[in-house]
């Protein structure tokens, strides 16, 4: 069990189980493909935040992280509002994918 500086995730964990800690886009997409993601926006947000933290640890710069989030948004355009909230909070460049207006 890895311990990552326990900022208030224990309260989410006991009722909903563990939030995935994805290291790449494929794992993010798998995590967001769960039924739980549909019902729980907090879960979606946490998955994406964990992913960004992991990419930063790997040394990805902000532009690269946003680019990778675009890949995720391409698959889940309806999470655009959550991604925007996180990129704003983290000072990442805004993602271009997922706008409802850009539906093909």
Secondary structure, 3 states (H helix, E strand, C coil): CCCCCCCCCHHHHHHHCCCCCCCCHHHHHHHHCCHHHHHCHHHHHHHHHHHHHHHHHCCCCHHHHHHHHHHHHHHCHHHHHHHHHHHHHHCCCCCCCCCHHHCC
